[in-house]
Amino acid sequence: MTREEALKGMTLDPAYASFTEDILGSITRGKFADFVVLSQDIMRIPALQVLETRVVATVMDGKPVYGAI
């Protein structure tokens, strides 16, 4: 499984499966803004470095709930 497939499998695909793709699954205007800010770009770093990535901030419903942005 590629990183792109894994990311889609945790975002867009579950939203589609639960019939909520109009409000969840991607960062798009009008959708709920639930996301994390990571310490590294996990899509570009070497695979072994992904395990060293930290969560810097978490946002739920557009409001920061952990860390700072």
Summary of the structure (lengths in Angstrom):
residues: 69
radius of gyration: 13.2
end to end distance: 30.4
largest distance: 35.3
contacts: 147
relative contact order: 0.15
helix: 29%
strand: 22%
